[in-house]
Amino acid sequence: MMLSYRTDHPNHLHQFVMAVSKHYYAGKDGVLKYQKKDMDVSLSKISSSERQHMIIYSLRDHCSGVFYSEISFAPNIIPPQEFLYRAWSPKNDYLFQGTPPLLTLPRTVRDAFPELASQVSALGIKLIDVTSGFQSGVRDLRTIESRFAVMANSSVAQAKEWMAYICRSRAEDKSRSRDKSKIELWADGVPTIRQPPLDWCNGA
């Protein structure tokens, strides 16, 4: 059944996505490669794949549309706990931060990382199962993949820098409903900012 979410303010609900890229992977030469045909590899099966698939992480604020993302490459996958810790922590070049009361956590991520749910719940965050890709924030994955078209044959290091740029540039986009950027809406509307503990999941 399709659920609808209503958020009262920024940082009320975050949508977390972690998925294997359908088109990008790292070659043995450390260069980002593109494959036109979809690569359907699940998180739970990534360890058995011979390719260094690109893993995309995205955390979207449901109210403002601001998101924070990172990439890593198999087999050196960033644990989701470490990604969430950085997403919720202060950053030098990006305002978005703070833990939410509610977090969507796709079943694919729960199955691949069974300890994650209890670790997030320990922060006082209520987890919400999602019943569709739209609810999970999968649209951000499509945005990211499309923006990576110019990075094919770049180094993995350059690809990671490009990911950071995508987050900042998308945050400056104007909101559809108000004459402010998404990051301005986030900053103006967030009531309080609650940081994750420094020792949470050894993410510091």
C-alpha positions, 0 to 999 in steps of 0.5 A: 500500500502506498503511504504518504508522508507529511513533514512539518519542518526540515529534518523531520523526515530523512529518506536514506538510499544506498544502492549499487549503480546501474551504469558505473564502476571503477576499472583496474586502472582507477578510472570511472567506467560507464556501461550502457546496459543496466547492471543489476547487482544487489547490495547483498551480492556485491561482495561476490561481484568481480567488478568494482561497482560504484555504490551511491549513498543519498540522504534527502530531507523530505521537507526541503529537498536538500540531500547529501550523497557520497560514493564508494567502490566495491569491495571497499564499501563505506558502511552505511553507519559511517555515511549517516554519521557524516551526513548528520554531522557539521560540514565545512562547505555544506549547511545540511546536518542534524539527525531527524525524528524519522528515517526511511530505511529500504528493505534492501539496506536492512537485509544487507546490513542487519545491525543498522536498524538497531543502531539508528533506533538507539539514536531515538530515530523511528524507522519507516519501511518504504513500499516504493522506490519513490518513497525511498528517494530513488529519484536522487539516484537517477539524478546522480547517475545522469549528472555523472555522464560527464565524469566517465573516464575520470579518476575515482578521486575526481568522481568523489569530488564531483559527487560533493559538487552535485550535492551543493549545486542541487541545494542551490536550486530554487524551490518549486513553491517558494522563491528560495533555494532548497538550502535556504528553505532548510536553514530557515525552517529547521527548528533545532539541530541534533548531532549524532554522538561522537562515538556513534558506531565509531563513525568519528 
